[in-house]
Amino acid sequence: MEALDVHGVSKSYGDSVKALSDVSFALQAGQFGVLLGPSGAGKSTLLNIIAGLIRADQGHVTIGGRDMSDVDPEFRDVAMVFENYALYPHMTVRKNLEFPLRAPVRAGQMSKAQIAERVQEVTDIMHMGHLLDRLPSQLSGGQRQRVSLGRALVRRPRLLLLDEPITHLDAKLRHEMRTELKRIQKDLGTTTLYATPDQADALALGDLVIVMQGGHIWQVAPPEDAYRAPAHLRVAESLGDPRMNLLPGRMAAGGVEVLGVDLRLPSERSAGVARQGDVLVGVRPQDLSLCQGSEPDAAPGTVILRQTLGVTDLLIVDVQGVVVRLVGDGLRALGTGDDVWLRPNPDRLHLFDPETGAALTKEAAACPV
């Protein structure tokens, strides 16, 4: 197990494309880190820099305390798995797994018996012994992805990089592969950095989430902290499904006006919020509730749409021209055009600067960025 430290890494393509801007974070040995961000955030560029396939314009990467700036890719002992399986179609699963151990850079380092033992070890961990004599064309998508991952793990790399490896799989298989990835990583203890645009991957897999957009890092935190206390508007928008409601509000004297009602914030959330005037108020759909009739801290609205999400329901409501999402139980009696009253939970509100996007609430502002 090796620690990974990325410090001040920047990368540009020409004068107009800034792929990465002063990116810094650290993974402890054995941690599972997740780079979360949309297409174009800079995730793949960063992985390629860590692997040594691209050279950074500024900054440096250290693995196990050693600066990798002058280390060629083949000597970094970093394994990378792509969305494309990149399996050799003419080779069986067994031969695909053996190939990294027989590659020229490691030629002669292991005997046939040692190679067979290593392949068997990975095969047992990944539950694919029955696949060893099949060709890639005889495997399902999930099986091919498992072989691709096994081929990276068979040589016991110091660091494992995963670039959106399950993005194109169907929902059920994605869920299964998340479970497998987490189990395998914990069993082997390999320090892992996983890139994905899917917030569900980040919340389910990560020991540490690195939220990226536009080549910048906006927060580095355990997934539950990033979800509970987003340090920036971009983080709030990235985590949560359905996504957080972002509503215009106004701050005054320890309270906030939102959706036409005045709410008193608890002291632990309003402490240190010196801003008065316009704010963006973040309310997660599960932190809104329905109430009976007109009440002082409730806002009237009209149902636009109701959707069933399985164990719960999503209600989309028009409140004075603002579209608000609410999830919860007991919503199935409601339909389009029904009048409702919504009450935000003041204990769970998030306040953001509308100009910079920075979190204003004490809890969120304290999170590392």
N, C-alpha and C positions, 0 to 999 in steps of 0.2 A: 504494500500500500504506500502511495506517495501523495504528498500534499501538492496542490496546484495553486500558484499565485500569478495572477495577471495584473500588471501594474502599468497604468498610463498608456495603454495601447491605442494608437490611432492609425487609420488607414484611409487613404484617398485614392480615387481613380481619376486622374486628370485634375483639372481645376474645378470641376462642377459637382463631382460625386464624392461626398464625405461618407464613407461606409462605416467608420468607427471613430468616435471622438472621446479620447481620454478614458478608456474603459479600464476599470480596476475592480477586482474582487478576489477572494481567496476561498479555496475548498480545502478542508482538512482531509487528512488521509482517511480513506474509506467512505467519504461522504458521497451522496448522490445529489449533484447539483443540476438544476434545470434552467436553461436559458429560455425565457418565455417572451415571445414577441411575434408580430405579424410578419408576413413576407416583406423583405426589404429592411428589416430591423438591424441586420448585420450579424445574425446568428451564425450563418455558414461561413462568412468571412472570418469571424473570430475563431471558429473551430479549425479552419484551415491554417490560421496563424499559429494556433497552439500545436497543431500537428507538424508544422514546419513547411507546409505546402505553399504558403504565401508569407512574404516577409513584411513585417509591420514597418510603417514609416517612423513611428516613435513608440517608446515603451518597450517592455520586455516580459517574457514568460519564464517562470521558473517551475521546475518539476522536481520534487524531492529536494528543494533547496538549491538546485543547480540551474544557472542561467542557460536557457536554450538558444540564445541568439546566434551562436556560431555552431550549433549542432545540427547536422543534416537530418532530414526526416527519418531515414532508415535506422538511425542510431538513437532516436528519442524513445524508442520502445513504447510508442503510442499506437493503439488500435482504433480504427474509425469504421463505423457502420453507417451506411447511407440508406436513404429511402429506397433507392434502387438496390436490389439484393446483390448484384454483381457476382453471382455464382458462375462457375465454369460449367456450361451446359453439357459438355461431353464427359464430365467426371461425376462419379457417384458421390453421395453425401460423405462417405468415408474419405474419399480422395480429396474432396473440397476441404474437409477438416484437417487433413494431413498437410495440405499444400503450404500453409504458413511455416510449418516446422521444417519443411524441405526446401524453402526458398533459398536462393544463393547467399543472402546475407547471413543465414543461419546454417548453411551447409556443413554437415559433419559434426554439429554440436550435440546431436542426439542420435542414439542408436534406434534401430527399427523397433526394438522392444519398448524403449522409452517413448517413442512416438505413439505406438499402439496404446500404451498405458495412459498417456495424456489425452488421446482421443476418447478413450473409454471413460475417463473421468468427466470430461465435458459432456459426453453423451448421457451419462447417468444423471448429471445435474440438470440437463435440459430435457430429460425424458424423451429421447428420440432414438433409442437403440434399434427400434424396428424400422427405421428409415435409412440405415447406413448403406444398404445396397441399391437404393433407388437413385434415379437421375433427377435433377431439379425439375424437369418437365413432368415428373410423376408426383410432385408435391403440391399441396395447397399453398395459398399465399402465406398463411400463418406458419406453415412448416418451413417454407423457404426462408422466411424472416428469422425463424429459430436457427436454421443452419447458418445463415449469414452472421448472426450474433455469436454462435458457437465457434465459427472460424476466427472471429476476432478474439475470443476468450481463450482459445486453445493454447496460445503461446504465453498466457499469463502476463498481459501488458501492465506497465506501471500505471497507465491511464487509459480509460475507455471513453471515446467520443462517439455520441450517437446523434446523427443528423436527421431528425424527423423520420425515424425508422418505421413507424406504424401509422403514418398520416393517412395513407390511402386504403387501409384496411377497413372493413365494415365495422359498425358500432360494437357488435357483440365480440368480434375477434379483437378489436382494440382493447376492450375491457379485459379480456383474458390475457392479452399480451402485456398490459400494464402490470397485472398480478405476477406474471412470470418474470418480467424484467426486475421488479422489486425483489422478488424471492431470490433470483439468481445473483443479483448484485449483493444482497446481504450475505448469501452463502459464500461468495468468493471474496467479498470485502474490497473489490477493486474500486478505486476512486473513479467516479463516472460523471461526465458532463453531457447532458441530454438537451438537444435543441428542439423546440416545438412551438407551433402557434396555438396549441390547444390548452386552455387554462385547466381543463380537467386532468390532463397529463401532469401539469405542474403541481396541482393540489394533491394528486394521488401518489406521485412518485418522489417528489423532491424532499430532501432534508433541508435544502436551501434553494430558494427561488431567486433568480436574477432577472428582473423585468427590464426588457429592452424595447425601445422604439427609436427609429431614426438614428441609429448608431450610438445612442446614449443609454446608459444604465440609470434607471429611475428609482430602483429600490433593490436592496439585497437583504433578504430576511427569510426565516423559516416560513413555509407556506401559510400556516395559520396566522402568523403575525402580519404578513403582507395582505391577507384577506381581511383580517379584523381591523387593521390600522394602516390603510394605504397612505404612503408618505407623499403621494402626488396623484393628481387627477388621472394621469396615464395608467397608474397602477390600479386605481379604482375601476377604470374602464376595462382593464385586462382580466380581472378576477371576478368571478361570479356569473352564474347562469340560472335565471335571467339576469342580465347585467344591472348594475346599480342605477337607480333613478338619479339624475343630476338636475336639480331644480333651482331656479333663481330665488334668492332669498336676501334678507337684509338683517344685519346684526346690530343690536342695540342693547346696552346695559345687561349683559349676561343672558340675553335671550335672542331668539332668531324668529323672524317672520318668514313663513314659507307656506305656499298654497293658500295664502290669505288668512292664515291663523298664526297667532303668537304662541311660541313654545318657549318655556323656561328650560335652559340647559342645566344639567347637573354641574356642580362646581368643579368636579374633577375633569370635565370636558371643556368648560369655558375658561378655566384658569389659564392665564397666559395669552388668551386671544385678545390682543389689543385692538384689532381692527374693528372699526365701526363702518356701517354702510353696506354696500353690495357684497354678497358672497355667493358661492355656489354650494348648495346643500346636497349632500349625497345621502340617499335613503335606499337601502337594499329592499327589494320587493317583499321579503319576509318580515321587514321591520315596519310595514304598514298594516293596519288592521281595520276592519269594518266596525262601525258602531251604529246604534239605533238612533235615528233622528238627529236633529241639529243639536250639537254640543259645542261649548266654547272652543275646544281644541281640535275640532273636526272640520274637514273641508268637504263641501258638497261636490259631487261629480256625477257623470253619466257613463254607463258602461258602453264601450265601443265594441269589445270582443271578449269572449271567454274561450280559453283553450284548456284542454285536459292534458296534464303532463304525467298521468299515471297515478301515483300516490297522492298527488296534489293538483291544484288547478291554478292557471294564470288568468288574471283579470286585467284587461287594459281599459283604463278609465280616463275620460276627458275631465280635467279639473280646471275650469276657467281658461280653456284653450291650451292647457299643458297636459301632455300625455304621460300618464303614470302607470307603472306596472306593479301589480300586487299578486303575491302567491299565498296560498293557504288552503285549509280545509273548509268545507261547508259553503263553497261558492257555486255549486252546480245548479242551484235554484235560480241563479241570476242569468240574465241574457241581455242582448243588445238593446239599448235604450232605457234600461232600468236606472233609477236614481239611487245613488249610494252615498254614504258619508265615510270619509277616510280619516284615520288618526295616525300620524307618524309617531314612532316611539322616540321621545327626546333623548333617551339614554343611548341610542344607537345612531345618532346623526353624525355625519362627517362634513366638516366645513373646509372649503378650498378657496384659495385666492382666485378670483375669476380672471385675473391678468396673467399670473405666473403658473397657476395650477398647483402650487404648493399647498400641502395640508396645513390648516390653521389650528385644528384641535390638538390639544397637548399630547394625547396618546399617540396620534399618528405622527406628529412632528418629531417625536422622540425616536422613531424607527430609523435604522441606518439607511443611507442612500449612497 
